[in-house]
Amino acid sequence: MKVLRCVLKLAAVAAVAAAAAYAVTKYWDRIEDMFYVLVGKVKDKKVEYFPSEYEDFAD
């Protein structure tokens, strides 16, 4: 009985892994687009921690 439970758990883990791999391959273009949108938003809101050394000399 313990062996059967172990086999069923392994089969369930394999099924979940296969479903995740399928979802990633199916929606890869949407995942990639979302990543680039996120990167663009982060770049837009980026705070400049080290201002330019010539900023003090602006007229």
N, C-alpha and C positions, 0 to 999 in steps of 0.2 A: 504494500500500500504506500509506503514511504517513497519507493522508487517511482511509482506512478505519479505521485504528487510532484516529485522533482522533475520528471519528464514533462508534465503538463505546465509547470512553471517555466521551464526552459522554452517550451513551445510558445507560451504566451509572450515571453521576453523577445523571442525571435520574431513573432508576428508584429509586436509593437515597433521593433527596430526596422522591420521591412516597411511598415506603414510610414514611419518617419522618413526613411530614405526615399520612398515613393513621393511623399509630399514635397520634400526638398527638390527633387528632380522635376516634378511637375510644375512647381511654382517658382523655379529658380529666377526667371526673369522678373517676376514681381518682387521677390526678395532683394534682388540686386538693385532694382529701381528704388525701393524703399530705403536701402542702405545709402544710396547716393543722395537722396532727398535729405536724409538725416545728417549726412556729412555736410551738405550745403547749409542746413539750418545751424549747425554747430559753428561753421565758419562765419556765418553772418553775425552770430551773437558772441563771437570770441572777443574777450577783453584783452587789450594789449597791456601786458604787465610791465614791459620795458619800453617806455616811449622813446621815440627817436631822439638822438642827442642834439639834433638841430631844431627841435621843437621850441626851445627857449629863445631862439633867434628869429622867430617869425615876426613879421611886421604887423 
